[in-house]
Amino acid sequence: MMAVQAHVVTSTADRTAALDIMREAFEVKSPPLALRAGQLSAPSRADAEWWLLEEDGEPAASLLCYPLQFGLPTGEVVPGFGLGSVGTRVASRGRGHASVLCRAAATHSAERGAPIGLLYSAVPAAFYRRLGYEPCDAWDHVCTRPGEVAESGPVAELTAMDPRAAGPRLAALYEEKHRGRLHLHRDPAAWERTLTVSPDWWFGLGDPDGRLRGYVRAKHHRDVLGIRELMLEDDSEEAPVLRALARLAADLECKEMRGWIEPSSFVSEWFEDRGREDTLPMVIGTEARDGARFLSSDYF
């Protein structure tokens, strides 16, 4: 019988082994040295706890476990964890190693007082359901007619802004939009991380030096304008704001606008829901899944 051991990584050698598993499992094309250099210095990995599963002393599977804070529908903020980059070597698959590793990391986190967990399933949800995870509602809305959207009605006046300068107001809008829903809570340190990890474009609705009525966080990549956060005080302003983004997308010659935004009458009219089977949010340790909201900017 093969001896299997799952443990937190404590050495550079084990971390390198975990990255080698990641490279093989996800068919990463980068040379091993380049992947290691990029991942070991990445701000997004700085707080992660690395896990390794060994089979008869040989590295077989790995994952990353992130410390998170969850805002509950009651308003309470509780610690939790996020699992990502779950991978198994090709030769070691089919033996339940990923399940063992996921359970070990979740148990370890729960024992430290952080029982609520989140992951984005890259495999059929049934795999994680067997471990106790349940899916939350999710969408991937895509608009392929930004030029038409821009001309469909009144357009909001958005202002480019420095998110650090308007930090407290952004945080207030973020929390207000998530009130009564399970979500990832952002304390000041979490806000700093999200700004550092992903240098997105930020636009304010209202006066950036005064009172913002809302904000948009966006990302331009090739011919897509991604909508990563849309936080509005008044939902009736959603259509003019999306038209303003559509005008920007058209000016950038983007073929698409895309975002994990929730359905509305305007979104349903102009966007197609492509589904989220490969990034389906799933949670464990809480029953408060109804109305849960997890954004693309939350992704780890």
N, C-alpha and C positions, 0 to 999 in steps of 0.2 A: 504494500500500500504506500502511495506517495505521501510524503509529509508536506503539509501546506501551512504556511505562516503568513499572516497579514500584519503589517506594522507601520507605524509612522516613520518616515524617512528621517534619519539623523546625520547622514554623512553625504559628502559630495559624490562619492562613488554610487550610493543608492539613488541619489537624485539623477545622476547621469543615466543609470539603468532605467529609471522611470521614463526619462525622455526618449531613450532608445525604443522602449515599448510603445510610447506615443507615436513615434515616427513610423514604426511598422504597422501599428494598429490602424492609423488614420491615413496611411499611404502618403505621408508627407514627402515631397520631392526634394526639399532642401538637403544639402549634405549634412551628415550628423554634427560636425563641428559648428556649422552655421545655425542649425536648430538649437543646439545647446546654448550657444552664445545669446541668441535672441530670447529664448525662454527664461534663462537664468537672470537676465537683466530687465525683463519686462515688468513695468509697474503693476500690471494686472495680476502678476504671480507673487508679488511681494508679501502678501498676507496669507497666501495659501499654505495649507498643511499638506505635504506630499505623502502619499501612501503607496506601499509596494507590497505585492503578494509574491512570495517565493514558493516554488514547488521543488522539493528536494534540494533546497539551497540555491536554485536558479531563478532569477527574476522572470515572472510569468504574466503579471497584470499590474496595472497602476491606475491611480486617479488623483485628483486634486480636491481638497476639501476647504472651502472658504468660510471664514467667520462672517455671519450676517446678523442683521437685526430686523425683526419683523414687527410691523405695526398691525395690531389686531383690530377687528371691527369695534371692539370696546374702547379703543384709544390707548390700550396698554401696549408698551413696547417691550418685546422679549427677545433674548438671544436665540440664534439658530445657526444653521449651516447650509452650505450649498455644495453639491457634488458636480464635478465637471471632468472632462477628459478621461472618462472611464474607458480603458482599453486593455486588450489581451493579445499576447503574441499569437500569431496564426497557428503555430504548432501546439499551443496550449489551450485552444478553444474547445468548447463542448464539455468542459469538466466542472462548470459552475464557479469558476474563479471570480468572475465579475460580481456575482451575487454575494459570495463570501466577503469580498473586499468592500462592497457597498454597505453590507450589514455591519461590518467591523467599524467603518468610519462613522456610521450613524449611531451605533451603540456608544462609541467613544465620546461623541459629541453630547449625546443624551446624558451620559454619566457626569459630564461637566456642566449640566444644567442648561443645555441648549438642544431641546428635543425636536424643534420644528425644522424641517429640511425642505429644500427646493432643488430641483434639477430641471434641465431642459432635455427631454428625451430625444436622442438621435436614433433610437431603435423603436420598434413597435411598443406601444404603451403597456402591452400585456406583460412584458419582461419586468418592468418596474412595479406594476400592480401586484405581482407575486411577492414583492418585497414590502408592500404596504403603502406605496405611493398612489395618489389619485390625481387625475388630470384636472386642471382649471380651464376655464374658458379662454380661448385665444383666437386671434385673427391675424391675417397677413393681407392687408388691403392694398391693391395695386391699381393705379390710374394710368392708362396708356394714352390719355387725351388731355395732357396738361394745357395745351393751347386753347382748347374748347372750354375747359373749366375756367380759365382766366377771363374769358369773355362772357361767362354765364350770368354775371350780376355784379353787385358792388364789391369792391376790393378793399380790404383793410390796409391801413398804413402801418407797416412793420418797420422797426428800427433795429439796425445791427447794434449789438450790445456786448459789453464785457460781463460775463456771468459772475465773476468774482466781486465786481463793484456792486452788483445788485443781489448779492448772495442771500441776505435775510428775506427779501421779498420773494425771490425765487423759491426759497424753502417754504415760505408761508403758502404760496400758491400750490406747490407740490403737495403739502400736507392737507390742505383744504380739499383738493381734488380727490385725495385718497381716503378721506374721512369715512368711517363706517365700513371699510373694505380691508381685506388682508392684502398687504403690500410690503415692499422692502422699505424700511424706515431709513432715513438719512440724517444722521447727526452731523455736526460740522466736519468731522474727520471723513465721513462717508461722502459728503459733498466735495471735499477736496480731492478725494480719490477719483470720483466720477469725472471731475474736470481734468485731472491729470492723465487718466487712462485713455480718454477719448477726446481729442481736441476738436469738438464739433463747432458748428455755427449756431449762434444764439440770437434770437430776434425777440424784441419786446413789443407788446401791444400796450400803448400808453406812453408815459414819460419814463425813460430809463433812469433819469435822475430824480424822479418823483414817485408817482404811484402807478405801477404797472397793473393793467387789468388782465394780463396773461403773458405767456411766453411760449416760444417754439424752439425746440432743439432739433437741428437738422444736420444731415451729413451728405455731402456731394461726392459721389464716386462714379467715375466714368460718365455714363449717360443716365444715371439714376439719382434723384433727389430723395433721400431717405428722411422720413419724419420720425424722429426718435422720441420726442416728448411733445405733447400738445396739452398745455395746462391753461385753461381759460376760466376766468371768474364767472362769466356768463356764457352758457352754451349757445345762445343765439348768435354769438360772434364767430362760431366755428366756420360757417360757410364763407364769410368774407376773408377770414384768415387763410383758409385752404385755397381760395382763389388767388390770394397774394402769393402763396407758395407756388401755385401753378404758374403764375406769371414769371416768377423767378426761374422755375424749372424750364419754361419755354425760352427765356432769355439765355439760359445755359445750354440750350439745345438738348435737354434731357428727353429721353423717350418715355420715362416713367417717373411717377411719384409713388413712393412705397412706404408703408408703415404698419406697425402693430397697433393701429388705432381702432377704437371700438365702433360698432355700427351706429349710424344715425341716418336720418332721411337723406341728407346731402351725401354722405359717404356711400350709402346704398345706391344712389343715383349715378355716381361718377366713378366709383371704385369697384373692383371685383375682388372677392375674398378668395385667395388662393389656398387657404388652409395652412395649418402649422404642424403637420405630422412629424417633421424632422426637428422641430424646436418646441415641442409641446411642453408647457410648464406643468410640473407635477409636484405635489407636496405630500409630506408625511408629518405626523405628530400634531395635526390640528383638523378639526371638522369645519373650520371657517373658510370653506372654499368658494361658497356662493358669492359672486361679485368680485372675487380676487382679481387684482390687476398687477401684471408684471410687464414691464416695458422692454424694448430692445436695448435700451441703455442700462438695464439691469443685468443683461446677459454676461456670464462669466465663462 
